[in-house]
Amino acid sequence: MVCSQIIETGRRLVIVDAQLLMPYAREVRSYAERLGKPIDRVIITHAHPDHWMGLEIFRDLPLYALSETRQELAKIGDYLLEYKRKTHGDLIASSLVVPAHDVQEGDETLDGLTFRFSRVRDTEVPLMLMVELPELKVLVAQDLVYNHVYLVVGEKSEEGQYLFDGWIKCLQSLQIKGYETVLAGHGEPATSAIFQALVEYVGYAKQLFESGIGEDELKQKILIRYPGYRLPEMLDLMNLFLYHRTW
């Protein structure tokens, strides 16, 4: 349940994020090629493995990311690939592919469609790329937004602070922008109503964690509060970050 987005303009395609596992990355590439237009570029939004490890399938194309993300992948990418192979074996890429091009903040027009690129700090991760299509009132939110999927909270800022407050503040700022379609990093497309639901979720997780409860109780309370959400194993990753992360 990792979402790549394909944006189709008049003459070309832009792909946002490249999957975790190789079979799914191949599916994304195959689907894009069936649309009959050249792939202009592939953009990676952040350094979590499920959004870039499939880049091997796209390595012949122009690959873009924020400069900080490119540096992070060059630094830790091989380690993360090896770590993921312990779980997924040869479903993981055989080699590291780091985007060669920097995404520049601001507006860029492709075939008459405006792409607005922005750095977003201290949300799900310390740094993420946000892509807006303002004329269409579309936000390519990626992991700023999960739609009925359990959130991974617990990352820290460069200063060592948990990112609850930054994520909430960002979501609140997005509520007033009038998006008609919000493309999530995990789960189906949503409307702007998703922002308030996520503000409440992140706030509840923060309240529970700061109360001093243990990891098992935290997980159970979130499962009870949000029945029917998908990928409960995300809560184990949350607990790893909140209770056990030492790096």
C-alpha positions as CSV (number, residue, x, y, z in Angstrom):
1,M,0.0,0.0,0.0
2,V,2.6,2.5,-1.2
3,C,1.4,5.0,-3.7
4,S,3.3,6.2,-6.7
5,Q,1.6,9.0,-8.6
6,I,1.6,9.5,-12.4
7,I,0.8,13.0,-13.6
8,E,-0.1,13.2,-17.3
9,T,0.3,16.4,-19.2
10,G,-0.5,17.0,-22.8
11,R,2.7,15.4,-24.1
12,R,4.5,13.7,-21.2
13,L,4.4,12.0,-17.8
14,V,5.8,12.8,-14.4
15,I,6.1,10.0,-11.9
16,V,6.3,10.8,-8.2
17,D,7.9,8.1,-6.0
18,A,9.2,4.7,-7.1
19,Q,7.9,2.0,-4.7
20,L,9.7,-0.3,-2.3
21,L,9.6,-3.7,-4.0
22,M,10.9,-4.4,-7.5
23,P,7.7,-6.1,-8.8
24,Y,5.6,-3.1,-7.9
25,A,8.1,-0.7,-9.4
26,R,7.9,-2.7,-12.7
27,E,4.1,-2.4,-12.5
28,V,4.3,1.4,-12.2
29,R,6.7,1.6,-15.2
30,S,4.6,-0.7,-17.3
31,Y,1.4,1.2,-16.6
32,A,3.1,4.5,-17.4
33,E,4.4,3.2,-20.7
34,R,1.0,1.9,-21.7
35,L,-0.2,5.6,-21.6
36,G,1.8,6.2,-24.8
37,K,3.7,9.3,-23.7
38,P,7.4,9.7,-22.7
39,I,8.3,9.8,-19.0
40,D,9.8,13.2,-18.5
41,R,11.2,12.5,-15.0
42,V,10.8,10.5,-11.8
43,I,10.7,12.6,-8.6
44,I,11.4,11.2,-5.1
45,T,9.8,13.0,-2.3
46,H,11.8,11.8,0.7
47,A,14.3,9.2,1.9
48,H,12.0,6.5,3.4
49,P,12.8,3.2,1.6
50,D,9.3,2.6,0.4
51,H,9.4,5.6,-1.8
52,W,12.8,5.2,-3.6
53,M,14.1,1.6,-3.6
54,G,12.3,0.8,-6.9
55,L,14.5,3.4,-8.7
56,E,16.5,0.7,-10.3
57,I,13.5,0.1,-12.7
58,F,13.7,3.8,-13.7
59,R,17.4,4.4,-13.7
60,D,17.5,5.2,-17.5
61,L,15.2,8.2,-16.9
62,P,15.9,11.7,-15.4
63,L,15.7,11.2,-11.7
64,Y,15.0,14.1,-9.3
65,A,14.9,14.8,-5.5
66,L,15.7,17.6,-3.1
67,S,19.5,18.1,-2.7
68,E,19.3,17.1,0.9
69,T,17.4,13.9,0.0
70,R,20.0,13.0,-2.7
71,Q,22.8,13.5,-0.1
72,E,20.9,11.3,2.4
73,L,20.4,8.5,0.0
74,A,24.0,8.6,-1.1
75,K,25.0,8.3,2.6
76,I,22.6,5.6,3.9
77,G,21.1,4.0,0.8
78,D,23.3,1.0,0.7
79,Y,22.8,0.2,4.4
80,L,19.0,0.5,4.0
81,L,19.0,-1.8,0.9
82,E,20.9,-4.4,2.8
83,Y,18.6,-4.1,5.8
84,K,15.5,-4.5,3.7
85,R,16.9,-7.5,1.9
86,K,16.9,-9.3,5.3
87,T,13.1,-9.2,5.1
88,H,12.3,-9.1,1.4
89,G,15.3,-10.9,-0.3
90,D,15.6,-10.4,-4.0
91,L,12.3,-8.4,-4.1
92,I,14.7,-5.5,-3.2
93,A,16.8,-3.8,-5.8
94,S,20.3,-5.2,-6.3
95,S,22.0,-1.8,-6.3
96,L,21.6,1.8,-5.1
97,V,20.3,4.4,-7.6
98,V,20.6,8.0,-6.4
99,P,18.8,10.7,-8.3
100,A,21.2,12.9,-10.3
101,H,19.1,16.0,-10.5
102,D,18.0,18.5,-7.8
103,V,14.4,19.6,-7.5
104,Q,14.3,23.3,-7.3
105,E,11.7,25.0,-5.1
106,G,9.1,27.2,-6.9
107,D,6.9,26.9,-10.0
108,E,7.8,25.0,-13.2
109,T,5.5,24.7,-16.2
110,L,5.2,21.5,-18.3
111,D,2.9,21.6,-21.3
112,G,1.0,24.5,-19.7
113,L,0.5,22.8,-16.3
114,T,2.1,24.4,-13.3
115,F,4.0,22.2,-10.8
116,R,4.8,23.9,-7.5
117,F,7.6,22.3,-5.6
118,S,8.1,23.1,-1.8
119,R,10.3,21.8,1.0
120,V,8.3,20.8,4.0
121,R,10.1,20.3,7.3
122,D,9.4,18.3,10.4
123,T,6.3,16.3,9.5
124,E,6.4,12.6,9.0
125,V,10.1,13.0,8.3
126,P,12.5,15.9,8.9
127,L,12.4,16.8,5.2
128,M,9.9,16.1,2.4
129,L,9.0,17.4,-1.0
130,M,5.5,18.6,-1.5
131,V,4.1,18.9,-5.1
132,E,1.1,21.1,-5.9
133,L,-0.8,21.4,-9.1
134,P,-2.5,24.7,-8.3
135,E,-4.6,25.1,-11.4
136,L,-6.2,21.7,-10.8
137,K,-6.4,22.2,-7.0
138,V,-4.5,19.0,-6.5
139,L,-1.9,18.3,-3.8
140,V,0.5,15.4,-4.3
141,A,1.0,15.0,-0.5
142,Q,2.7,11.6,-0.4
143,D,3.6,10.9,3.3
144,L,2.2,14.1,4.6
145,V,-1.1,12.2,4.3
146,Y,-2.1,8.6,5.0
147,N,-5.7,7.7,4.2
148,H,-7.1,5.1,6.6
149,V,-3.7,3.6,7.1
150,Y,-2.0,3.6,10.5
151,L,0.6,6.4,10.7
152,V,4.3,6.0,11.3
153,V,5.0,8.7,13.9
154,G,8.2,8.9,15.9
155,E,10.8,10.5,13.6
156,K,12.9,13.3,15.1
157,S,14.1,16.6,13.9
158,E,17.7,17.4,13.4
159,E,17.6,18.9,16.9
160,G,16.3,15.6,18.3
161,Q,12.7,16.6,18.9
162,Y,9.8,14.4,18.0
163,L,7.9,15.7,15.0
164,F,4.3,15.6,16.3
165,D,3.9,19.4,16.5
166,G,5.4,20.1,13.2
167,W,3.2,17.6,11.4
168,I,0.1,19.0,13.1
169,K,1.0,22.5,12.2
170,C,1.6,21.6,8.5
171,L,-1.7,19.7,8.3
172,Q,-3.5,22.7,9.7
173,S,-1.9,25.0,7.2
174,L,-3.0,22.8,4.3
175,Q,-6.7,22.8,5.5
176,I,-7.3,26.3,4.2
177,K,-5.8,26.0,0.8
178,G,-8.9,24.6,-0.9
179,Y,-7.5,21.4,-2.5
180,E,-10.1,19.3,-4.2
181,T,-8.0,16.2,-4.5
182,V,-5.2,15.1,-2.0
183,L,-3.0,12.2,-3.2
184,A,-1.8,10.2,-0.2
185,G,1.4,8.3,0.2
186,H,-0.5,5.4,1.7
187,G,-4.1,4.8,0.8
188,E,-6.6,6.2,-1.7
189,P,-7.0,9.8,-2.9
190,A,-8.8,12.0,-0.5
191,T,-10.4,15.4,-0.1
192,S,-9.3,18.3,2.2
193,A,-11.4,16.7,5.0
194,I,-8.5,14.3,5.5
195,F,-6.3,17.0,7.1
196,Q,-8.5,17.4,10.2
197,A,-8.7,13.7,10.7
198,L,-4.9,13.4,10.6
199,V,-4.5,16.4,13.0
200,E,-6.7,14.5,15.5
201,Y,-4.8,11.2,14.9
202,V,-1.3,12.7,15.4
203,G,-2.5,14.7,18.4
204,Y,-3.9,11.5,20.0
205,A,-0.7,9.6,19.4
206,K,1.3,12.5,20.9
207,Q,-1.0,12.6,24.0
208,L,-0.6,8.9,24.5
209,F,3.1,8.8,24.1
210,E,3.7,11.8,26.3
211,S,1.6,10.3,29.0
212,G,4.4,7.7,29.6
213,I,2.5,4.5,28.6
214,G,4.4,1.5,27.3
215,E,4.6,0.6,23.6
216,D,2.1,-2.3,23.8
217,E,-0.5,-0.1,25.4
218,L,0.1,2.7,23.0
219,K,-0.4,0.3,20.1
220,Q,-3.6,-1.2,21.5
221,K,-5.1,2.2,22.2
222,I,-4.6,3.3,18.7
223,L,-6.0,0.1,17.3
224,I,-9.1,0.6,19.4
225,R,-9.5,4.3,18.5
226,Y,-9.0,3.6,14.8
227,P,-10.6,0.2,14.0
228,G,-10.5,-0.7,10.3
229,Y,-7.4,1.2,9.5
230,R,-5.0,-0.8,7.3
231,L,-1.4,-2.0,7.8
232,P,-1.3,-2.5,11.6
233,E,2.4,-3.4,11.2
234,M,3.0,0.3,10.7
235,L,2.4,0.6,14.5
236,D,5.3,-1.7,15.1
237,L,7.5,0.7,13.1
238,M,6.1,3.5,15.1
239,N,7.1,1.8,18.3
240,L,10.5,1.2,17.0
241,F,11.0,4.9,16.4
242,L,9.4,6.0,19.6
243,Y,10.8,3.5,22.1
244,H,13.9,1.8,20.6
245,R,15.6,4.0,18.0
246,T,19.1,4.9,19.0
247,W,20.4,6.4,15.6
